[in-house]
Amino acid sequence: MKNNEILWEQSLDASLTWLWAGMDMTFVCFMIGLTLYNFFKLYKHGVHFDKAMIVELVEIGLYGVVYFYTKITQLFATTTLRYQVKKDVIVYNWGIRKGNSVEIPFKDITAINLVEYNSKDHATIYLVTKGDYKVHKMDFDSNSSRHTYTLEKIKKGPAVYNILMKQWKLAAA
């Protein structure tokens, strides 16, 4: 078996992430729009803009730009996320134009845990590592952070867990 041969691969189903982000972005867009509309009404009623009001408008604009850039970047990362298990590493791939990739070697993993859910058709696999990697530790069901790296929404979780355990034991030998 070659080192770069893919033993297992799956994309992340991020439909719930899109829903959360969509609701979140809609609310922020509404609040920014309402604030700008109120500024416009004040201006139409003869209130002259001074430096303080212009600073407030610039702050609102910058907040909107930074917020939406961050959210859209996060959405593209989650919707293009792909997990791969190879002989020596677990690979996280994401991105549209330029792909990003992070490899976690099995030799750096200290624990692998499987969590199955009774009411869901998927599982979560937790990976505890010695080092830090440039991968967000994220729970995509609740859109919150996690304390460790995970493989989220894994179909056939026990089978994937067995593959991971086998490769982890081979790496430790």
Salt bridges, closest charged atoms under 4 A:
GLU9 OE2 - ARG82 NE 2.82
ASP24 OD2 - LYS71 NZ 3.16
ASP121 OD1 - HIS122 ND1 3.43
ASP139 OD1 - ARG146 NH2 3.36
ASP141 OD2 - LYS120 NZ 3.37
ASP141 OD2 - HIS122 NE2 3.40
ASP141 OD1 - LYS153 NZ 3.51
GLU152 OE2 - ARG146 NE 2.71
